[in-house]
Amino acid sequence: MGVITLEAAISEMDSVVLTLLSLSFKFSEVKFKTESAEN
């Protein structure tokens, strides 16, 4: 395994966190729409 610099690790984490945030945002949006549609 090569040495991972701190900057590279942080940018990796940033992209992963951003992806998770957008996924959870889309999920909550869909969940909200389905819940309001049921009521």
matplotlib code that plots the C-alpha trace (Angstrom):
import matplotlib.pyplot as plt

x = [0.0, 1.2, 1.4, -1.8, -1.2, -3.5, -4.8, -5.7, -7.5, -9.4, -10.6, -11.6, -13.6, -15.1, -16.4, -17.8, -19.5, -21.0, -22.3, -23.9, -25.4, -27.0, -28.2, -29.8, -31.3, -32.9, -34.1, -35.8, -37.3, -38.8, -40.0, -41.6, -43.4, -44.7, -45.9, -47.7, -49.2, -50.6, -52.3]
y = [0.0, 3.5, 6.2, 8.3, 12.0, 13.8, 16.1, 13.1, 11.3, 14.5, 15.1, 11.4, 11.8, 15.1, 13.5, 10.5, 12.7, 14.9, 11.8, 10.5, 13.9, 14.2, 10.6, 11.1, 14.4, 12.8, 9.9, 12.2, 14.2, 11.1, 9.9, 13.3, 13.2, 9.7, 10.5, 13.7, 11.8, 9.2, 11.8]
z = [0.0, -0.9, 1.6, 1.7, 2.4, 4.8, 2.1, -0.1, 2.8, 3.7, 0.1, -0.1, 3.0, 1.8, -1.4, 0.5, 3.1, 0.3, -1.5, 1.7, 2.5, -0.9, -0.7, 2.7, 1.5, -1.5, 0.7, 3.2, 0.4, -1.1, 2.3, 3.0, -0.4, 0.2, 3.7, 2.6, -0.3, 2.0, 4.3]

ax = plt.figure().add_subplot(projection="3d")
ax.plot(x, y, z, "-o")
ax.set_aspect("equal")
plt.show()
